[in-house]
Amino acid sequence: MMDTVETLYKKYIASLGFDIQSGCAVPSITTQVLLAFYQEVLYRQSSAVNDTVTADQLLRFTFENYA
């Protein structure tokens, strides 16, 4: 299985929410990594790039490594 752009975004928002609840002054490494993956997937899926193979690999990686 793999994430979708929507589930990856939800993971990012959940992680950011946890950071805020925990009183973090800056986003945690996990939150920053999830945002980077989200942005990269959007870039890879854009019509200018259209690299669905890499986007799918990134989505599979986040599904397997980020709860």
Helices and strands as residue ranges (DSSP letters): H 5-21, H 29-45, H 52-65
